[in-house]
Amino acid sequence: MSNFNLTHVLTQTVNELSETSSLKGLCHNHRDGYPLPSGRALEEIIDLSRAIIFPGYYGKSTVNTKTIKYHIGVNVERLQKMLFEQILAGLCFVDMCEEPDYDKFVIRREQAETLSIKLIARLPIIRKLLATDVEAAYNGDPAADSFAEIISCYPVIKALSNYRIAHELYEMQVPLIPRMMTEMAHSETGIDIHPGAKIGEYFTIDHGTGVVIGATCVIGKHVKLYQGVTLGAKSFPLDKDGNPIKGIPRHPILEDNVVVYSNATILGRITIGKSCVIGANTWVMEDMRPKTKKYKKIKRDTLDIQYNNGTGI
């Protein structure tokens, strides 16, 4: 291809990609001087948070009783500054005005400062919640030898550490940042928890890969899920213009002591009562009364084939 033809193709492509009509909803107009959310900075925030919540397991391995206060102090101070920057970036990101607004930016800075300090103050509570999750994972898995193994190795703790922090920010109505945090955990562990979900104490997910927990889920205490479980929504209602209606409760409620086995799918705003058990590969779209069980029925001839092939019980 001649230089003339190459230049023509490149120029035409750039012109088409720059057309306003092709950019609708796909381009963010950044305002000079406004910070941008950073995936790399959020990764560092998560690393710092894990090091503060689980000292000696994440971050510097030289932490001991003599140095722990120093290490946590340094990390907390650094974490607050980074949280301030990223919360500010999230608040500014949703301001759609094209021209900088200095007065509004000052207000956003004050909001970000307040919210970052508020999250720092919540870290002891987040640790207490995660401690119950560690205990639940340990008690729920006979293969686990120690809490150290749970904290160091189990994907559920990594996913929940992101979620518990992100949920606090979500409740503070911080835009974008909470979802970025839980999507980082999704990429790291295969566990997809929306930061808007409400999850009680002593929660665990065995293995974890492929679990999906929707935005309006409500999960009680001592609930256990296995891999591949979906807590999702059925088809949602549309408004008069045919657009999905946002913000309505559309995901399941799981009350205390519920167990859901692998690849089960629970859809819609239904209630799974206390101490219910849902078997593997089961679809549930209706309420379940407390202490009931639901399993997928296996045909007798299927069982006979399993016995004969030596693949069954």
N, C-alpha and C positions, 0 to 999 in steps of 0.2 A: 504494500500500500504506500502511495506517495505521501510526502509530507503534507501536501495540500489536502489530500483526502482525509488523512489522519486528523489534521486540525479541524476540518469541517465536521467530522464525526464527533470529536471531543466537544467542540463548541455547541453543536446541536444537542448533545446529551446533557451538557451543563444547563443550557437554556430550558430544556424540558423538566429537568429535576428541580429547577428554581422557580417554576411556575407556581403562583399562589394557589391555584385550584388543586394542584397535586400535593400540596403541603397541608391541606386542611386537616387539623387534628393530629398532624404528625410532626409538627415543628414547634419547639418551645422558644419563644422570644426572650432571650436573656437580656437583663438590664445591667448595664455597666456598673461595676462595684458591688453587685449582689452576689453572695456566695452560692455555689452549686452543691447539691448533695453528692457525696463521694462514696462509692462502694469501697474503695480502699480505706478511707477514714472510718467507715462503719465496721469494717473487718477489725481494725485496730481497737475500736470501741468495744466490740464483742470480746476480743482477746483480753483487754484490760478488765472488763467486767467479770469474765470467768476467773481471771487471776485474783480478783478481789474476793469473789464469792467462794472459790475453791483454792485458797493459797497453797502453794507447793505442788499442786497438780497441773496448773496452767501458769504461764509466765515463768519467773525465775524459780529454779528448783532449789535455791539455797535458802529459802525461807525457813526460819525456825522460831522458837518462842522468844528468842532475844531480838530478832530482827523483824518480826511480823508486823509490828506497829509501824515501823519505818517504811517497809515495802507497801503496806496498804495505804499509808498516808500519801506517799508519792503517787501511787496509782490512782487514788481517789481524786487528788488535785488535778492530775492530768486528764482523767476521765471527765471531770466537770467541764474543763475547757473544751475538750473535743465534742462533748455533748452540746454545749452551747453553740458551737460553730455549725454542727449538723442540724440541730433543731432550728436554728436561724435559717439555714439553707432550705429546710423543708417549708418553713413559714413563708419565706420569700418566693419559693418556687411556684406557689399557687396564686401569687399576686399577678394577675394577667395584664396589668397596665404596662404599656410599652415604654413610657418615660419614667425615670427614677423619681420616687416620691420620698424626699428626705424625712419629712415628718413621720410618714408611715414606717419608714425603715427604722427610725429611733424607737417607735412603739414595738416593732418586731424584735429588736435587740433586747428590750426590757422583758418582753414575753419569753424569749429564749433563755435569758438569764434566770428568770423565775422558774421556768420548767426544768431546766438542767439541775438546779439546786433541789427542786422537789423530787426529781428522780434519784439523785444521790441520797437524799434522806430516806428513800424507800428501799435502798439496797439491803439493810438488815432484814426487812420483811420478805424481800425476794429470796434472800438466802434461806430463811426459815421454810419457805414454800418448797424451794429446790431440795432442801434436806429431807422433806417428806417424800419427794419424788424419788430421791436416791434410795431411801428405805423401802419404798414400794417396789422399785426395780429389783432390789436385793432379795426381798422376801418372796417376790413373784417368780424368781428364776433359780431353780436348784443348781444350775451350772455356775452361778456366780459365787466366787470364793470370798469376796470382801467388798466393802464400800469403795475401797480404792480402785478395784477393778471396774465397778459401776461408773465411777466418776471419770476414770481415765479412758475407758473403752466403749461404753454403751452409747449408741447414737441418740437414744431418747433423752439423755441428760444434756447433750449438746443442743438438740432441738428445743428442749424445754427452757434452757438458759436463754436462748435467743427469744423464745416466745414470751417468757415471763417479763423480760425487760421491754420487749416490743409492746406487750399488752398494756403496761403502765403508760407508755407514750401514747398509745392509741386512746386510752381513757382520758388522757390530757388533751386529746384532739390535735395532736401533732400530725400534720399531713405527711404522707409518702414514706418517711423514715421508718415507721414500724413495719410497713409491708416489705421494705427492702431488707430489714433485719430477718424477718421470717423466711423470705425467699432465699436468703443466704443459707439458712439452716436447711431449707428444702434441697438446695444444691449439694450441701455437705452430707446430708443424712438420708435423703429420700422421703423425709417426713414433712408433709405440707400442712402447717397449722396457721390459719388466718389469725392475725393479732387481735381481732375483735372477739374471738371465741372466749367464753368464760370457763375456766378449768379449775376445779377445786384441788384440795390437798391430796397427797398420796396417789398421784396419777402416774401410770406407767404404760409404755408401749413395748411389747416384747418383739425383738428383731426390728420392727419399725418400717422397713422399706415399703413404700406405696401407700402409707396411711394418709388420708385426706380428712381434715377437720375444718368445716365451713365457718364462715364469719359469724353467724348467729347461733352457733352451737352453745349449749349450756351443759357442762359436765360436772357431776357432783364429786364427792370424795370417794377414795378407794376404788376408782374405776380402772379397769385394765383392758387395753386393746391389743390385738395381735396384728401382724403384718397384713397389709393389703386392705385394711378396713376403710370404708368410705362413710363419713357422716356428712351427707350431702343434701341437696335440695331437689325437689321435683320441678317440673316446668313452672316458671313464675308468672304472675299476672302482668299484663301489659296495660299501659295507659291508653287514652283515646287516640293518641298518635302512633300507637303500636310499639312504643318503647318500653323496656322492662322497668317496673316500678322498683326503685331502690329503697333500702333501709327497712324492709319488712322482715319479721322473723320467718325464716324459711328452712332452718336446719333443726336436727333433732335435739331433744333434751334427754340426757342420760342421768338418771338419779344415782344415789350412792350405791356402791358395791356391785355395779354392773360389770359383766365380763362379755366381751365381744371377740369371737375367734376369727381366724384368718379369712380374709377376702369376703367378709360379710359386708352387705351394703344396706345402710339405714337412711331412708330418704324422707324429707318433708318435716314439717313442724309437728312431730309426734313425740310422745313421752314414753320412754322406756323406764318402767318402774324400778324401785329399789330391789337389788339382789336378783335381777333378771340375768339369764344366760342366753346368748345368741350364738348358735353354732356356726361352723365354717361354711362359706359359700352360700349364705342365706340372705334372702332379700326381705327387708321389713319396711312396710309403708303404713302400718297401723299401730296405734298405741298398744303397749304391753303392760298388763297389770303386774304389780310387784310380785317377785318370787316365781315368775313363770319362765319357761324355757321354750326356745324355738330352734328346731334343727331342720336341715334339709333332709327330706326322706330319700332313702336309697332303695331302689327296686330290688326285690329278692333275687331276680336273675342276675343283676349286677354283682350282688354279693357272692353268688355261686361262681361267677367267672373269676372274681378276685381270689376265692379259696382255691379254685382249680389251678390258677396260674401262680399261686404262691405269692401273690402281691397283696393279700388282704391282711387279716388279723394275725 
